Amino acid sequence: MSIYVTGVGVALPGADSAAELAAAERPVGSVDPAAVLGKKGLRYKDRATQLGLVAAQRVLTDAGLLHDGTLTTDGTRVAVLVSSNLGNVDTACRVARTIADEGTRGLSPMDTPNASSNIIASEIAIRFGLHGPNLMVCNGPASGIDAIRWGTALLRSGRADQAVVVGVEPDNEIVRELVGGPVADGGAALVLEHADAVVARGATVRAVIGGHTRGADVAAGFRELADGEPTRLTGWFASGAAAKALPSELPGHDLAAIWGELSGALGVVQAAAAIGGFGAGTDGPVCLVAGSDDDDGSAALVLRPPAPPAAGPDAV
């Protein structure tokens, strides 16, 4: 069963859409969640959750699943998957520090729910009424691509008709201390959908999910995917050491060099930028790579340009 991308949402400084993400040269300003979502309900939510909600609203709107604040599909059939390695670490550290200094009596009842590792995914589900499977992925550098692949698995197993996949990271003092430098204050989101659901609601296809590998050798994984594609890859997205392992004769894109450390958001932001490239004229498949040979694993995924699905249960 083929899986399609039918929506893209971006929440990064200087880039509010896939087209802007693909063209951006440097971040400008910061994302203001209240300007997108309104102030109601944001007061006690941490930065990562607010940014995730922005990306989710934009992607649901782009996919035609949200209109004037109302969900246009069966929320019980929409899964939510969020990738974030750093997400609410500031809240978790603050809660731990308060307990150490003051005991549990010093904790605020408005703050402690944000210490849950699943807070971003659960808040997205609650706000938009998405009651399908709900999963938080915190899996190191490959986390964003892993979340996309878990989304495709849920669709292929029949657990959902659509999957909202969000990758997001915040920038704050605690996060910078952990990673040793600037972090991208934002992220991106995709709506994944299986063929029958796309046909049934007449959704616009933005990209097609291609092959996937996961392992310890970036170059080997890339070659495996390239050999398995019916048409030649037209470029790749990778950062840091992974970029050095990929063919220099193909156009390469290092998004972390623009926005800073993307961590768990990397794979999803790469996908959004690649889709922006399709809209600008890229006419062949591209490979996304997250993680390097220096990490405990890497993942790679091929995205193909838009192609309409065939109707019927046998669509592939």
DOFIVEX-860125 format. One record per residue (C-alpha): residue number from 1; residue in one letter; x, y, z. Coordinates in Angstrom, 1 decimal. Example, Ala and Ser with C-alpha at 12.3 -4.5 7.8 and 13.67 -1.06 7.14 Angstrom:
BEGIN
@resi: 1, resn: A, c1: 12.3, c2: -4.5, c3: 7.8
@resi: 2, resn: S, c1: 13.7, c2: -1.1, c3: 7.1
//
This chain:
BEGIN
@resi: 1, resn: M, c1: 0.0, c2: 0.0, c3: 0.0
@resi: 2, resn: S, c1: 1.5, c2: 3.3, c3: -1.0
@resi: 3, resn: I, c1: 1.5, c2: 6.1, c3: 1.5
@resi: 4, resn: Y, c1: 1.1, c2: 9.8, c3: 0.5
@resi: 5, resn: V, c1: 1.9, c2: 13.1, c3: 2.1
@resi: 6, resn: T, c1: -1.2, c2: 15.3, c3: 1.8
@resi: 7, resn: G, c1: -0.2, c2: 18.2, c3: 4.1
@resi: 8, resn: V, c1: 2.8, c2: 20.1, c3: 5.2
@resi: 9, resn: G, c1: 3.1, c2: 22.5, c3: 8.1
@resi: 10, resn: V, c1: 6.2, c2: 24.6, c3: 9.1
@resi: 11, resn: A, c1: 6.9, c2: 26.5, c3: 12.3
@resi: 12, resn: L, c1: 10.4, c2: 27.8, c3: 12.0
@resi: 13, resn: P, c1: 11.9, c2: 31.4, c3: 12.2
@resi: 14, resn: G, c1: 11.6, c2: 32.9, c3: 8.7
@resi: 15, resn: A, c1: 9.7, c2: 30.0, c3: 7.2
@resi: 16, resn: D, c1: 5.9, c2: 29.5, c3: 7.6
@resi: 17, resn: S, c1: 5.5, c2: 27.2, c3: 4.6
@resi: 18, resn: A, c1: 7.2, c2: 24.4, c3: 2.7
@resi: 19, resn: A, c1: 8.1, c2: 26.8, c3: -0.1
@resi: 20, resn: E, c1: 9.7, c2: 29.3, c3: 2.3
@resi: 21, resn: L, c1: 11.5, c2: 26.5, c3: 4.1
@resi: 22, resn: A, c1: 13.0, c2: 25.3, c3: 0.8
@resi: 23, resn: A, c1: 14.1, c2: 28.8, c3: -0.1
@resi: 24, resn: A, c1: 15.2, c2: 30.2, c3: 3.3
@resi: 25, resn: E, c1: 18.8, c2: 31.2, c3: 3.8
@resi: 26, resn: R, c1: 18.8, c2: 32.2, c3: 7.4
@resi: 27, resn: P, c1: 16.3, c2: 32.4, c3: 10.3
@resi: 28, resn: V, c1: 14.6, c2: 35.7, c3: 10.9
@resi: 29, resn: G, c1: 12.7, c2: 36.5, c3: 14.1
@resi: 30, resn: S, c1: 10.9, c2: 33.8, c3: 16.0
@resi: 31, resn: V, c1: 7.6, c2: 31.9, c3: 15.8
@resi: 32, resn: D, c1: 4.8, c2: 33.5, c3: 17.9
@resi: 33, resn: P, c1: 2.4, c2: 30.7, c3: 18.8
@resi: 34, resn: A, c1: -0.2, c2: 33.2, c3: 20.1
@resi: 35, resn: A, c1: -0.4, c2: 34.9, c3: 16.7
@resi: 36, resn: V, c1: -1.2, c2: 31.6, c3: 15.0
@resi: 37, resn: L, c1: -3.3, c2: 29.9, c3: 17.7
@resi: 38, resn: G, c1: -4.7, c2: 32.7, c3: 19.8
@resi: 39, resn: K, c1: -3.7, c2: 33.2, c3: 23.4
@resi: 40, resn: K, c1: -6.4, c2: 30.9, c3: 24.9
@resi: 41, resn: G, c1: -5.0, c2: 27.7, c3: 26.3
@resi: 42, resn: L, c1: -1.3, c2: 28.5, c3: 25.8
@resi: 43, resn: R, c1: -0.5, c2: 30.1, c3: 29.2
@resi: 44, resn: Y, c1: 0.9, c2: 27.1, c3: 31.0
@resi: 45, resn: K, c1: 2.2, c2: 25.1, c3: 28.0
@resi: 46, resn: D, c1: 6.0, c2: 24.9, c3: 27.4
@resi: 47, resn: R, c1: 7.7, c2: 26.2, c3: 24.3
@resi: 48, resn: A, c1: 8.0, c2: 22.8, c3: 22.6
@resi: 49, resn: T, c1: 4.3, c2: 22.1, c3: 23.0
@resi: 50, resn: Q, c1: 3.3, c2: 25.5, c3: 21.7
@resi: 51, resn: L, c1: 5.5, c2: 25.1, c3: 18.6
@resi: 52, resn: G, c1: 4.1, c2: 21.6, c3: 18.0
@resi: 53, resn: L, c1: 0.6, c2: 23.0, c3: 18.2
@resi: 54, resn: V, c1: 1.5, c2: 25.6, c3: 15.6
@resi: 55, resn: A, c1: 2.9, c2: 23.0, c3: 13.2
@resi: 56, resn: A, c1: -0.1, c2: 20.7, c3: 13.8
@resi: 57, resn: Q, c1: -2.6, c2: 23.4, c3: 13.1
@resi: 58, resn: R, c1: -0.8, c2: 24.4, c3: 9.9
@resi: 59, resn: V, c1: -0.5, c2: 20.9, c3: 8.6
@resi: 60, resn: L, c1: -4.1, c2: 20.0, c3: 9.3
@resi: 61, resn: T, c1: -5.3, c2: 23.1, c3: 7.6
@resi: 62, resn: D, c1: -2.9, c2: 22.5, c3: 4.6
@resi: 63, resn: A, c1: -4.3, c2: 18.9, c3: 4.3
@resi: 64, resn: G, c1: -7.9, c2: 20.1, c3: 4.4
@resi: 65, resn: L, c1: -8.6, c2: 18.2, c3: 7.6
@resi: 66, resn: L, c1: -9.2, c2: 21.4, c3: 9.6
@resi: 67, resn: H, c1: -11.5, c2: 24.2, c3: 8.5
@resi: 68, resn: D, c1: -12.3, c2: 27.3, c3: 10.6
@resi: 69, resn: G, c1: -11.1, c2: 25.3, c3: 13.6
@resi: 70, resn: T, c1: -13.4, c2: 22.3, c3: 12.9
@resi: 71, resn: L, c1: -12.0, c2: 18.9, c3: 12.1
@resi: 72, resn: T, c1: -13.4, c2: 17.7, c3: 8.8
@resi: 73, resn: T, c1: -12.7, c2: 14.0, c3: 9.2
@resi: 74, resn: D, c1: -13.2, c2: 11.2, c3: 11.8
@resi: 75, resn: G, c1: -10.9, c2: 12.1, c3: 14.6
@resi: 76, resn: T, c1: -10.8, c2: 8.5, c3: 15.9
@resi: 77, resn: R, c1: -9.0, c2: 7.6, c3: 12.6
@resi: 78, resn: V, c1: -6.3, c2: 10.2, c3: 12.9
@resi: 79, resn: A, c1: -3.0, c2: 9.2, c3: 14.6
@resi: 80, resn: V, c1: -0.5, c2: 11.6, c3: 16.1
@resi: 81, resn: L, c1: 3.2, c2: 11.0, c3: 16.2
@resi: 82, resn: V, c1: 5.7, c2: 13.5, c3: 17.5
@resi: 83, resn: S, c1: 9.5, c2: 13.4, c3: 17.4
@resi: 84, resn: S, c1: 11.4, c2: 15.5, c3: 19.9
@resi: 85, resn: N, c1: 14.5, c2: 14.5, c3: 21.8
@resi: 86, resn: L, c1: 14.8, c2: 17.8, c3: 23.8
@resi: 87, resn: G, c1: 11.1, c2: 18.8, c3: 23.9
@resi: 88, resn: N, c1: 10.2, c2: 19.5, c3: 27.5
@resi: 89, resn: V, c1: 13.6, c2: 18.9, c3: 29.0
@resi: 90, resn: D, c1: 13.5, c2: 22.4, c3: 30.5
@resi: 91, resn: T, c1: 10.3, c2: 21.6, c3: 32.4
@resi: 92, resn: A, c1: 11.7, c2: 18.2, c3: 33.5
@resi: 93, resn: C, c1: 14.9, c2: 19.8, c3: 34.8
@resi: 94, resn: R, c1: 12.9, c2: 22.6, c3: 36.5
@resi: 95, resn: V, c1: 10.6, c2: 20.1, c3: 38.3
@resi: 96, resn: A, c1: 13.6, c2: 18.0, c3: 39.4
@resi: 97, resn: R, c1: 15.4, c2: 21.0, c3: 40.7
@resi: 98, resn: T, c1: 12.3, c2: 22.2, c3: 42.6
@resi: 99, resn: I, c1: 11.8, c2: 18.7, c3: 44.2
@resi: 100, resn: A, c1: 15.5, c2: 18.7, c3: 45.2
@resi: 101, resn: D, c1: 15.3, c2: 22.2, c3: 46.8
@resi: 102, resn: E, c1: 11.8, c2: 22.3, c3: 48.2
@resi: 103, resn: G, c1: 10.3, c2: 18.9, c3: 48.0
@resi: 104, resn: T, c1: 7.1, c2: 18.0, c3: 46.2
@resi: 105, resn: R, c1: 5.2, c2: 20.7, c3: 48.0
@resi: 106, resn: G, c1: 7.1, c2: 23.3, c3: 46.0
@resi: 107, resn: L, c1: 5.7, c2: 22.0, c3: 42.7
@resi: 108, resn: S, c1: 3.0, c2: 24.0, c3: 40.8
@resi: 109, resn: P, c1: 0.0, c2: 21.9, c3: 39.8
@resi: 110, resn: M, c1: 0.0, c2: 23.9, c3: 36.5
@resi: 111, resn: D, c1: 3.6, c2: 22.9, c3: 35.7
@resi: 112, resn: T, c1: 3.9, c2: 19.2, c3: 36.6
@resi: 113, resn: P, c1: 1.7, c2: 17.9, c3: 33.7
@resi: 114, resn: N, c1: 4.2, c2: 19.4, c3: 31.3
@resi: 115, resn: A, c1: 6.8, c2: 17.1, c3: 32.7
@resi: 116, resn: S, c1: 5.2, c2: 14.1, c3: 31.0
@resi: 117, resn: S, c1: 7.4, c2: 12.8, c3: 28.1
@resi: 118, resn: N, c1: 4.3, c2: 12.5, c3: 25.9
@resi: 119, resn: I, c1: 3.0, c2: 16.1, c3: 26.6
@resi: 120, resn: I, c1: 3.5, c2: 17.4, c3: 23.0
@resi: 121, resn: A, c1: 1.7, c2: 14.5, c3: 21.3
@resi: 122, resn: S, c1: -1.1, c2: 14.4, c3: 23.9
@resi: 123, resn: E, c1: -1.7, c2: 18.2, c3: 23.7
@resi: 124, resn: I, c1: -2.0, c2: 18.1, c3: 19.9
@resi: 125, resn: A, c1: -4.5, c2: 15.2, c3: 20.2
@resi: 126, resn: I, c1: -6.6, c2: 17.0, c3: 22.8
@resi: 127, resn: R, c1: -6.6, c2: 20.4, c3: 21.1
@resi: 128, resn: F, c1: -7.6, c2: 19.1, c3: 17.6
@resi: 129, resn: G, c1: -9.7, c2: 16.1, c3: 18.6
@resi: 130, resn: L, c1: -7.4, c2: 13.5, c3: 17.2
@resi: 131, resn: H, c1: -8.2, c2: 10.3, c3: 19.0
@resi: 132, resn: G, c1: -6.3, c2: 7.7, c3: 17.0
@resi: 133, resn: P, c1: -3.0, c2: 6.1, c3: 18.1
@resi: 134, resn: N, c1: -0.8, c2: 8.6, c3: 19.9
@resi: 135, resn: L, c1: 3.0, c2: 8.2, c3: 20.0
@resi: 136, resn: M, c1: 6.0, c2: 10.2, c3: 21.2
@resi: 137, resn: V, c1: 9.3, c2: 9.2, c3: 19.6
@resi: 138, resn: C, c1: 12.5, c2: 10.3, c3: 21.4
@resi: 139, resn: N, c1: 15.1, c2: 8.2, c3: 19.5
@resi: 140, resn: G, c1: 18.2, c2: 10.2, c3: 19.0
@resi: 141, resn: P, c1: 19.3, c2: 11.7, c3: 15.7
@resi: 142, resn: A, c1: 17.2, c2: 9.4, c3: 13.5
@resi: 143, resn: S, c1: 14.0, c2: 10.1, c3: 15.5
@resi: 144, resn: G, c1: 12.2, c2: 12.3, c3: 12.9
@resi: 145, resn: I, c1: 12.5, c2: 9.7, c3: 10.1
@resi: 146, resn: D, c1: 11.6, c2: 7.0, c3: 12.6
@resi: 147, resn: A, c1: 8.4, c2: 8.9, c3: 13.4
@resi: 148, resn: I, c1: 7.5, c2: 9.1, c3: 9.7
@resi: 149, resn: R, c1: 8.1, c2: 5.3, c3: 9.3
@resi: 150, resn: W, c1: 6.0, c2: 4.5, c3: 12.4
@resi: 151, resn: G, c1: 3.3, c2: 6.7, c3: 10.8
@resi: 152, resn: T, c1: 3.3, c2: 4.7, c3: 7.6
@resi: 153, resn: A, c1: 3.2, c2: 1.5, c3: 9.6
@resi: 154, resn: L, c1: 0.1, c2: 2.6, c3: 11.5
@resi: 155, resn: L, c1: -1.6, c2: 3.4, c3: 8.2
@resi: 156, resn: R, c1: -0.6, c2: 0.1, c3: 6.5
@resi: 157, resn: S, c1: -1.8, c2: -1.9, c3: 9.5
@resi: 158, resn: G, c1: -5.3, c2: -0.2, c3: 9.3
@resi: 159, resn: R, c1: -5.0, c2: 1.5, c3: 12.6
@resi: 160, resn: A, c1: -5.6, c2: 5.0, c3: 11.1
@resi: 161, resn: D, c1: -6.6, c2: 6.7, c3: 7.9
@resi: 162, resn: Q, c1: -4.4, c2: 9.7, c3: 8.4
@resi: 163, resn: A, c1: -1.3, c2: 10.2, c3: 10.6
@resi: 164, resn: V, c1: -0.1, c2: 13.6, c3: 11.7
@resi: 165, resn: V, c1: 3.7, c2: 13.5, c3: 12.1
@resi: 166, resn: V, c1: 5.3, c2: 16.4, c3: 13.9
@resi: 167, resn: G, c1: 9.0, c2: 17.1, c3: 14.6
@resi: 168, resn: V, c1: 9.8, c2: 19.9, c3: 16.9
@resi: 169, resn: E, c1: 12.6, c2: 21.2, c3: 19.2
@resi: 170, resn: P, c1: 12.7, c2: 24.3, c3: 21.4
@resi: 171, resn: D, c1: 15.6, c2: 26.7, c3: 22.0
@resi: 172, resn: N, c1: 16.2, c2: 27.7, c3: 25.6
@resi: 173, resn: E, c1: 19.1, c2: 27.9, c3: 28.1
@resi: 174, resn: I, c1: 18.8, c2: 24.3, c3: 29.4
@resi: 175, resn: V, c1: 18.6, c2: 22.9, c3: 25.8
@resi: 176, resn: R, c1: 21.6, c2: 24.9, c3: 24.7
@resi: 177, resn: E, c1: 23.6, c2: 23.7, c3: 27.7
@resi: 178, resn: L, c1: 22.8, c2: 20.1, c3: 26.8
@resi: 179, resn: V, c1: 23.7, c2: 20.3, c3: 23.1
@resi: 180, resn: G, c1: 26.4, c2: 22.9, c3: 23.3
@resi: 181, resn: G, c1: 25.0, c2: 25.4, c3: 20.9
@resi: 182, resn: P, c1: 22.0, c2: 27.0, c3: 19.2
@resi: 183, resn: V, c1: 18.9, c2: 24.9, c3: 18.6
@resi: 184, resn: A, c1: 16.3, c2: 25.4, c3: 16.0
@resi: 185, resn: D, c1: 13.3, c2: 26.9, c3: 17.8
@resi: 186, resn: G, c1: 10.5, c2: 25.2, c3: 15.8
@resi: 187, resn: G, c1: 9.8, c2: 22.3, c3: 13.6
@resi: 188, resn: A, c1: 7.6, c2: 20.9, c3: 10.9
@resi: 189, resn: A, c1: 4.7, c2: 18.5, c3: 10.4
@resi: 190, resn: L, c1: 3.3, c2: 16.2, c3: 7.7
@resi: 191, resn: V, c1: -0.1, c2: 14.5, c3: 7.2
@resi: 192, resn: L, c1: 0.4, c2: 11.0, c3: 5.9
@resi: 193, resn: E, c1: -2.5, c2: 9.2, c3: 4.2
@resi: 194, resn: H, c1: -3.1, c2: 5.9, c3: 2.5
@resi: 195, resn: A, c1: -4.4, c2: 5.7, c3: -1.0
@resi: 196, resn: D, c1: -8.0, c2: 4.9, c3: -0.4
@resi: 197, resn: A, c1: -8.4, c2: 7.8, c3: 2.0
@resi: 198, resn: V, c1: -6.8, c2: 10.2, c3: -0.4
@resi: 199, resn: V, c1: -9.1, c2: 9.1, c3: -3.2
@resi: 200, resn: A, c1: -12.2, c2: 9.2, c3: -1.0
@resi: 201, resn: R, c1: -11.8, c2: 12.8, c3: 0.0
@resi: 202, resn: G, c1: -10.1, c2: 14.1, c3: -3.1
@resi: 203, resn: A, c1: -7.0, c2: 15.1, c3: -1.2
@resi: 204, resn: T, c1: -4.0, c2: 16.8, c3: -2.9
@resi: 205, resn: V, c1: -0.9, c2: 14.7, c3: -3.0
@resi: 206, resn: R, c1: 2.3, c2: 16.6, c3: -2.0
@resi: 207, resn: A, c1: 4.7, c2: 13.7, c3: -2.1
@resi: 208, resn: V, c1: 4.9, c2: 9.9, c3: -2.0
@resi: 209, resn: I, c1: 6.8, c2: 8.0, c3: 0.7
@resi: 210, resn: G, c1: 9.5, c2: 5.8, c3: -0.9
@resi: 211, resn: G, c1: 12.0, c2: 3.3, c3: 0.4
@resi: 212, resn: H, c1: 13.6, c2: 3.3, c3: 3.9
@resi: 213, resn: T, c1: 16.7, c2: 2.0, c3: 5.6
@resi: 214, resn: R, c1: 18.1, c2: 2.0, c3: 9.1
@resi: 215, resn: G, c1: 21.5, c2: 0.9, c3: 10.1
@resi: 216, resn: A, c1: 25.0, c2: 2.0, c3: 11.1
@resi: 217, resn: D, c1: 26.5, c2: 2.9, c3: 7.7
@resi: 218, resn: V, c1: 25.1, c2: 6.0, c3: 6.0
@resi: 219, resn: A, c1: 26.8, c2: 5.4, c3: 2.7
@resi: 220, resn: A, c1: 25.6, c2: 1.8, c3: 2.4
@resi: 221, resn: G, c1: 22.0, c2: 2.8, c3: 3.3
@resi: 222, resn: F, c1: 22.1, c2: 5.6, c3: 0.7
@resi: 223, resn: R, c1: 23.3, c2: 3.1, c3: -2.0
@resi: 224, resn: E, c1: 20.6, c2: 0.6, c3: -1.1
@resi: 225, resn: L, c1: 17.9, c2: 3.2, c3: -1.5
@resi: 226, resn: A, c1: 19.4, c2: 4.6, c3: -4.7
@resi: 227, resn: D, c1: 19.7, c2: 1.2, c3: -6.3
@resi: 228, resn: G, c1: 16.1, c2: 0.4, c3: -5.4
@resi: 229, resn: E, c1: 14.6, c2: 3.6, c3: -7.0
@resi: 230, resn: P, c1: 13.2, c2: 3.3, c3: -10.5
@resi: 231, resn: T, c1: 14.4, c2: 6.8, c3: -11.3
@resi: 232, resn: R, c1: 17.7, c2: 8.4, c3: -10.4
@resi: 233, resn: L, c1: 17.8, c2: 10.3, c3: -7.1
@resi: 234, resn: T, c1: 18.0, c2: 14.1, c3: -7.7
@resi: 235, resn: G, c1: 19.5, c2: 15.2, c3: -4.3
@resi: 236, resn: W, c1: 19.8, c2: 14.5, c3: -0.6
@resi: 237, resn: F, c1: 19.3, c2: 16.1, c3: 2.8
@resi: 238, resn: A, c1: 21.7, c2: 15.4, c3: 5.6
@resi: 239, resn: S, c1: 23.7, c2: 17.3, c3: 8.3
@resi: 240, resn: G, c1: 27.1, c2: 17.1, c3: 9.8
@resi: 241, resn: A, c1: 29.1, c2: 13.9, c3: 9.4
@resi: 242, resn: A, c1: 26.3, c2: 12.2, c3: 7.4
@resi: 243, resn: A, c1: 26.6, c2: 14.8, c3: 4.7
@resi: 244, resn: K, c1: 30.3, c2: 14.0, c3: 4.2
@resi: 245, resn: A, c1: 29.4, c2: 10.4, c3: 3.5
@resi: 246, resn: L, c1: 27.0, c2: 11.2, c3: 0.6
@resi: 247, resn: P, c1: 27.7, c2: 11.7, c3: -3.1
@resi: 248, resn: S, c1: 29.1, c2: 15.1, c3: -3.8
@resi: 249, resn: E, c1: 27.9, c2: 15.0, c3: -7.4
@resi: 250, resn: L, c1: 24.3, c2: 15.3, c3: -6.2
@resi: 251, resn: P, c1: 22.8, c2: 18.5, c3: -4.8
@resi: 252, resn: G, c1: 23.0, c2: 18.4, c3: -1.0
@resi: 253, resn: H, c1: 21.1, c2: 20.3, c3: 1.7
@resi: 254, resn: D, c1: 22.2, c2: 20.8, c3: 5.3
@resi: 255, resn: L, c1: 19.3, c2: 22.4, c3: 7.1
@resi: 256, resn: A, c1: 21.1, c2: 22.3, c3: 10.5
@resi: 257, resn: A, c1: 23.6, c2: 24.7, c3: 9.0
@resi: 258, resn: I, c1: 20.8, c2: 27.2, c3: 8.6
@resi: 259, resn: W, c1: 18.6, c2: 26.7, c3: 11.6
@resi: 260, resn: G, c1: 21.0, c2: 25.1, c3: 14.2
@resi: 261, resn: E, c1: 20.6, c2: 21.8, c3: 15.8
@resi: 262, resn: L, c1: 17.3, c2: 20.1, c3: 14.7
@resi: 263, resn: S, c1: 17.7, c2: 16.9, c3: 16.6
@resi: 264, resn: G, c1: 14.4, c2: 15.0, c3: 16.7
@resi: 265, resn: A, c1: 12.8, c2: 17.5, c3: 14.3
@resi: 266, resn: L, c1: 15.5, c2: 16.9, c3: 11.6
@resi: 267, resn: G, c1: 13.8, c2: 14.2, c3: 9.5
@resi: 268, resn: V, c1: 10.4, c2: 15.9, c3: 9.4
@resi: 269, resn: V, c1: 11.9, c2: 19.3, c3: 8.6
@resi: 270, resn: Q, c1: 13.9, c2: 17.7, c3: 5.8
@resi: 271, resn: A, c1: 10.7, c2: 16.2, c3: 4.4
@resi: 272, resn: A, c1: 8.9, c2: 19.5, c3: 4.5
@resi: 273, resn: A, c1: 11.9, c2: 21.2, c3: 2.7
@resi: 274, resn: A, c1: 12.0, c2: 18.5, c3: 0.1
@resi: 275, resn: I, c1: 8.3, c2: 18.9, c3: -0.6
@resi: 276, resn: G, c1: 8.8, c2: 22.7, c3: -0.9
@resi: 277, resn: G, c1: 11.5, c2: 21.8, c3: -3.5
@resi: 278, resn: F, c1: 8.9, c2: 19.6, c3: -5.4
@resi: 279, resn: G, c1: 6.7, c2: 22.6, c3: -5.6
@resi: 280, resn: A, c1: 9.5, c2: 24.7, c3: -7.0
@resi: 281, resn: G, c1: 10.3, c2: 22.2, c3: -9.7
@resi: 282, resn: T, c1: 12.4, c2: 19.3, c3: -8.4
@resi: 283, resn: D, c1: 11.2, c2: 16.5, c3: -10.6
@resi: 284, resn: G, c1: 12.8, c2: 13.4, c3: -9.1
@resi: 285, resn: P, c1: 13.1, c2: 11.6, c3: -5.8
@resi: 286, resn: V, c1: 15.3, c2: 12.8, c3: -3.0
@resi: 287, resn: C, c1: 16.9, c2: 11.0, c3: 0.0
@resi: 288, resn: L, c1: 16.6, c2: 12.2, c3: 3.6
@resi: 289, resn: V, c1: 19.3, c2: 11.1, c3: 6.0
@resi: 290, resn: A, c1: 19.2, c2: 11.6, c3: 9.8
@resi: 291, resn: G, c1: 22.0, c2: 10.4, c3: 12.0
@resi: 292, resn: S, c1: 25.5, c2: 9.5, c3: 11.0
@resi: 293, resn: D, c1: 28.1, c2: 6.8, c3: 11.4
@resi: 294, resn: D, c1: 29.2, c2: 8.5, c3: 14.6
@resi: 295, resn: D, c1: 25.8, c2: 8.0, c3: 16.2
@resi: 296, resn: D, c1: 24.2, c2: 4.8, c3: 17.5
@resi: 297, resn: G, c1: 22.3, c2: 4.5, c3: 14.2
@resi: 298, resn: S, c1: 21.1, c2: 6.4, c3: 11.2
@resi: 299, resn: A, c1: 17.9, c2: 6.3, c3: 9.1
@resi: 300, resn: A, c1: 17.3, c2: 7.2, c3: 5.5
@resi: 301, resn: L, c1: 14.0, c2: 7.7, c3: 3.6
@resi: 302, resn: V, c1: 13.2, c2: 8.5, c3: 0.0
@resi: 303, resn: L, c1: 10.5, c2: 11.0, c3: -0.9
@resi: 304, resn: R, c1: 9.1, c2: 11.1, c3: -4.4
@resi: 305, resn: P, c1: 7.4, c2: 13.9, c3: -6.3
@resi: 306, resn: P, c1: 3.6, c2: 14.0, c3: -6.2
@resi: 307, resn: A, c1: 1.7, c2: 11.3, c3: -8.1
@resi: 308, resn: P, c1: -2.0, c2: 10.6, c3: -7.9
@resi: 309, resn: P, c1: -3.0, c2: 7.3, c3: -6.3
@resi: 310, resn: A, c1: -5.0, c2: 4.6, c3: -8.0
@resi: 311, resn: A, c1: -8.5, c2: 4.0, c3: -6.5
@resi: 312, resn: G, c1: -9.6, c2: 0.8, c3: -4.8
@resi: 313, resn: P, c1: -8.3, c2: -1.5, c3: -2.1
@resi: 314, resn: D, c1: -5.6, c2: -2.9, c3: -4.3
@resi: 315, resn: A, c1: -3.9, c2: 0.4, c3: -4.9
@resi: 316, resn: V, c1: -0.1, c2: 0.2, c3: -4.4
//
